[in-house]
Amino acid sequence: EAQVTQNPRYLITVTGKKLTVTCSQNMNHEYMSWYRQDPGLGLRQIYYSMNVEVTDKGDVPEGYKVSRKEKRNFPLILESPSPNQTSLYFCASTPKGTIYNEQFFGPGTRLTVL
Amino acid sequence: AQSVTQLDSHVSVSEGTPVLLRCNYSSSYSPSLFWYVQHPNKGLQLLLKYTSAATLVKGINGFEAEFKKSETSFHLTKPSAHMSDAAEYFCVVSDNSNSGYALNFGKGTSLLVTP
């Protein structure tokens, strides 16, 4: 089944404790991105990657890191989480091509930073 | 620069009555436009998308949207609401800007369907 998977789905952590949220897609998509969803704000892009070893900042990149060593994986790293990073996070992927391509979303990771 | 404005943060309709969720957009390029739906505690699902082939776009579950360039609008409609339509709806614009295929989301409209 074609899908985007994220792990963990739920995470509660404390301020300053490094964490990684994994994202993997099995559709051979070139483009991947991370979004965070906050009430009343919709989804905002954190980072995106056009292909392996190519990443760039989105609208809200502060406090986050990403890497793209393999085409299928795009982990989101919080080196020193803070309470304002409590949010619902979505990974998405889409094939290289046109802007009309649907983006496929993972199921989301709900992160709470105490 | 691209942006999306969803004109209503909450919409309440009775089951069986029409649904109208309003969306205006701005884009410096020829955009693509999407509507995504998010049911409670679920991920995002594509309802429909505008790709410049036709201005009236039909999606899943009886939803459709009409692209009106003169009004820069892409409103979502459904003739008859069902209880299962209760969800959060996002209007989304994408253009071929320097940020690649980034999606710019509206803030969402929460649809409530009452019996």
Contacts between the chains, C-beta under 8 A, distances in Angstrom:
chain1	res1	chain2	res2	distance
A	31	B	100	6.4
A	31	B	101	5.4
A	33	B	102	7.0
A	33	B	103	8.0
A	35	B	103	7.9
A	35	B	105	7.8
A	40	B	9	7.4
A	40	B	107	5.9
A	40	B	108	7.8
A	41	B	107	6.0
A	42	B	90	6.1
A	42	B	105	3.8
A	42	B	106	5.6
A	42	B	107	4.4
A	42	B	108	5.3
A	43	B	44	7.9
A	43	B	90	7.1
A	43	B	103	7.4
A	43	B	105	4.3
A	44	B	105	7.3
A	45	B	99	7.5
A	45	B	102	5.3
A	45	B	103	7.1
A	48	B	99	7.0
A	48	B	100	5.8
A	48	B	101	7.9
A	48	B	102	6.3
A	50	B	100	5.4
A	56	B	99	7.4
A	56	B	100	7.5
A	58	B	99	6.9
A	58	B	102	6.5
A	90	B	43	6.9
A	90	B	44	6.7
A	92	B	103	7.7
A	94	B	101	5.8
A	98	B	32	7.8
A	99	B	31	7.5
A	99	B	32	4.7
A	99	B	94	4.7
A	99	B	95	6.0
A	99	B	96	5.1
A	99	B	101	5.7
A	100	B	32	4.5
A	100	B	49	6.6
A	100	B	51	4.0
A	100	B	52	7.7
A	101	B	101	7.1
A	102	B	34	7.5
A	102	B	46	5.1
A	102	B	49	6.5
A	103	B	101	7.4
A	103	B	103	6.1
A	105	B	43	5.0
A	105	B	44	4.3
A	106	B	43	6.5
A	107	B	42	7.6
A	107	B	43	4.6
A	108	B	43	5.4
